[in-house]
Amino acid sequence: MLRLDGKLARIRSGAYKRADFVLAAALDSEMGPGLQGAGPARAGAPGKWRTREAFIGGVETVIKQDVVDIMLVSVSNLERLVAHDAFAATGVKPAIRANDATDIWVMRGSPYATKPSRPFRTASLSRVRSGGAMPHPNAKVALTDLGLYSVTFSGDLDADRESLEAFSAFRADAAANDFRYFFEVFNPNAGLIAPDVMPYFVNDCIVRCLAGLTEAERPRFLKLVYNGPRALDELASFDPSLVVGVLGGGAGTTRDCFELIYQAEKYGARVALFGRKINLAESPLDMVKFMRAVADGAIAPREAVKAYHDALSGQGVAPARDLAADSEITEAALKPQ
């Protein structure tokens, strides 16, 4: 049994402790922005992007660290990682991005993400479950039985109805392929919902669309934007059997990253998924290490920033920001309400 299974079981049973807080690395970034999702080349190549092989190598390093509980990647990259035997001897659960709706299509110059989200799926669950190519001839192994399914409710009736119909079709496909999922709900992206009511619109949409599902159809946990303490507490306290998680959002400061984990856990989240905050970090492994320490309550967010900068200094790595700037909270939802 992987760490994730035990943690979710304890969370649902009411036996949650801070060590059960689930950390996920969401390194599926090429599914949205394409080539640039790999991030910039590390050094000596300004204006250049990392190659796919370099990106996969970085993902494999985080897996081997064996601190995150879930590694979320694209199907194509998971196939490569499984061929490398990257998950062997770790407790890390592999997961795929199971759909890629239009609101995450943020390729350079594209207008798609400004329009009400439309459903779309590239990944084939049957192929993921039947297996990917392995290093040895004619050998195949199932890639994973877990994926992320994402919906963005925009307030546009036709678009939202289409998204829900696609979600229904996905659940049927998942059941047919013995595939489990977690459910990501982004904030509305088309400017149709007033900002002051938007967090509660999202909460209502989540509860409403899951109310008609049997227990077997429901997601293993949720992934949503942290919209502040009140909105998170409202959703997390409504139904303890529904495990709520938050997504990491933009790169932000290091303090933003650690503060998000601290506040999310305090107000009822039991999962956090980070993409850019890991992928764009000066030292991804140190960032993950201190994420875990903050989640466990072993260190406070501000002190974790200092410890992270000390780790960079010890490696001779120059930080993107000085300590004072990197200790600031810049994301609005994390600032005192």
N, C-alpha and C positions, 0 to 999 in steps of 0.2 A: 504494500500500500504506500503510495507516494505521500509526501507531507500534506499536499493539498487536501486529500480525502480526509485525513485525520483532523486537520484544522477545521474544515467545513462541518464535519460531524460534531465537533465540540462546540462550535459557534451555534449551531442549530439546537443543540441539546441544552443550551444555557450554561455550559461549562467553560465559556470563553475566558482566556487569559491573554494578556498582551502579546505573549509569544505566539499566539495563534493568529495574529494579524497577518493577512496574506499580502505578500509583495509580488507584483508581476512586472516583468519587463515587456513593454509593448514595442517590439522592434520589427514591426510590419510596415514600416514607413513608406516603402516604395509603392504600396497599394493606393496611396493618395497622391502625393506629389511626384511620383515617378522617380527618375534618376536622382534628383536632388535629395530624395528621402534618405539616401545613404549618409548624408552629411558631408561637410567639407573635409578635404584631405588634411591630415593631422598637422603636418609641418613642411615648410619648404616649398609649398605649391599653392600660393594664393590664387583664389578664383577657381581652383580645381575641386572636383568632387571625388570622394572615395570610390574605388571600383567595387563591383559586387563582391569579389573575392575578399577584399579588405574588410568590407562590411560584415560578411559572414564570419570571417575570422574574429572580429570583435564580438559578435554574438556568441560564438563558441567559447570565448574567454569568459564571458559572463555566466554561461551555463556551467562551465567547469568550476567556477568559484563556488557554486552550489549554495547560494544565499537566497536568491529569488525562488519563489515557489512555482511560478509559471513563466514560460518563455513563449510569447506570442509572436509569430512570424508569418510570412506569406507561405503558401503551399510550396512554391518552387524552392524557397530557401530552406524550408523544413526538410524537403526531400534531400537536399544537399547535406544538411546537418545530420540526418539519420544515416546517410551513406558514410559520413565521417564517424559514426558511432558517438556523436557528441554528448548524448544524454546518459551514456553508460556510467554506472557507479555514482549517479547523482540522484537527488530527490526532486529534480525539476520536472514539472509536467509540461510537455510540448502542447501548443495550441496554435490553431490557424485563424486568420481572418477569413470567416466563412462567407461574408458578403462585402461588397464595396459599392455602396449607394452613391448617388451623384454628388451629395454634399461634401464628400471627402475628395472629390476630383479637383485638386488644387494645383494642377500642372501650371507651369509658367505661362502667363498670358490668358489663362482660361477664365471664363465668367461663370462656370457651372455652379460653384459653391454659393453664389448669391441668389440662386433660384430655389424654390421649394424642392426638397429632396425627392428623388425618384429611385425606386428600388432597382438593384442590379446585383447579380452574383456571377463572379468568375469561377470560383472554386467549385469543383465537383466532389460532393461528399462520398459518392460511391468509389471514386478513384482514390480519395484520401484513405478510405477504409480498406480498399482492396490491396493497397500497398504501393510503395515507391521502389525505384530501382536501388539495389544494393551493390556493393563493390564486386560481389561474386556473381558469375553468370547465372541467369535464371532464378536468382534469389530475390524474393520480395518480402516486405514486411509492412504492416499497416502503419501509417505515419502517426496518427493520433485519433482519439475519439472525442476531442474537445475543440470547440471553436468559439469565436466571437461573432455574434450577429448584432448588427447595428441598425437603429432606426432614428430618424430625426423627424419629430412632429413639428410641422411648420405653422399649423393653423389654416392651411389651405385644404378644404374639404376633399377635393378630388385627389390631391397628392397624398394626403394622409390615409385616405381609404385605400389607395393603391399600395402604399407601404404596408398596411395591415394585411391586405390580401397576400402580398408576397411573404410576409412573416408567417402566415398560416401555411402557405405552401412549403416554406423552409421547415417548419415543425414536422410536417408529414414526411418530408425527405429525411430529416434527422431521425425520426422514429424508424423509418424503413432501413436505415443504415446504422442503427445502434450508436447514434452520435449525440453527444451532449453539448450544451452551449451555455455561454453567459451572454447577458443582454446589455448592450450599450445604447444609451439614449442621450444624444447630444442636445444642447439647447437649440431652440428654433433658429434657423439660419437666414430666413427671408424677410425679417423685419415686420412680421404681421402681428406679433404678440407684444403688448406693452411691457417694457423692462421690469416694472414693479411687480407684475403678476406672473412673469415668465417662469420663475422657479416653481411656482405652485401649479401652473399649467403643466409643466413637465411631470411633477409628482402625480397629478390627476391622470395624465395620459398613461403613465406607467401602471398605476393601480387599475385603471379601467381596462387596459388591454390584457392584463394578466388575470383579471377576475374570471374570465371564461375558460381558463385552462385547468386541466386536471394536474395533480401534483407531478405526474410523470412528464408532463409537457412543459413545466415551468423551468426557467433558467436556474443554473446552479448559483449564480449571484448576478448582481447588477453592476453596471459601470456607468456613472454619470458625472457631469460637471459638478464640482463643489460650488454651490450657489450661496454659501454662508451657513452659519450654525442653525438658524431657524428652519430653513427648508430641509436641510439634511436630517435634523432631529425629527421633524414631522414625518418624513418617509420612513426612517429607520425604526421609529417607535410604533408605527402603525401596525406592522406585522413582523414579529421577531423571526418568523420562519423565512422571511425574504432577506437574504444577506445583501447588504448595500455596500457598493464600492465606489471609489472616486477615480477619475482619470487625472493625469498629471498636467494636462494643458501645455502651454508654451514653455519655452526654455526657462525664462524668468531668472531670478537670482538663486543661489544655493539656499538662502534663507527661505525663499518661497517654497522650495521643494520640501525642506524639513518641516516648515510650518504647516504645510498642507497635510502631511502625515499626522502631525500632532493634533491639529484641529479636527481632521476627519475622524480619527480614532476617538477623540473626546466626545464628539457629537453623534456617534453611532455607526460610522463606517467600519467595516471589518476587512476591507480589501482596498488596495491602491495600486493602480497601474500607471507606470511611467515610461514614456517613450523618449521624447527629446531631452528630458532632464537626465537621462542616462546616456543616450546616444551622443549628445553634444557636450557632455561633461569633459573637463580636462583629464580626469582620471575616472572612468566609469566604474572600475572596481571599488575605488575608495568611496565614490558616491553611493553605490549600493550598500557597502559596509555600514556607512553612517545612516542611511535610510533604515536599515534593520535595527540599528542601535536606538534611533529615535522611536521607531514603532514599538520596541520592547520597553521603552521608558528608561533606558539606561543612560540617556543623555538628552538634554533640552535642545531645542532647535538652534538657539544662538550659539551655544557651546559646540554643537555639532559643526557649525560653519567654521568656527575657529579650528577645531580638530581637523577638518577637511583641508583647510589652508596649510596647517602644519604638515599634513601628509604630502601635499603638493611640494612644499618647500623641501622636505626631506628627499624628494625624488628629483629636485632641480627642475620642476615643472612650473612655468609662469602661469598664474591664474588669469582668467579673462577679466576679472575685476579685482580691485584691491579689497582687503578684508572689510573695510568700513562699508563700501558700496555693496559688497556681496552679503552683508549682514542685514540689509534693508529688506523690508517687506514691500513689494511693489504691486502685487496682484490685489485688486480691489476687494475681492471676496474674503481675503485673509486678513484684511485690516479691521481694527475694532469697529463694530457696528454702531 
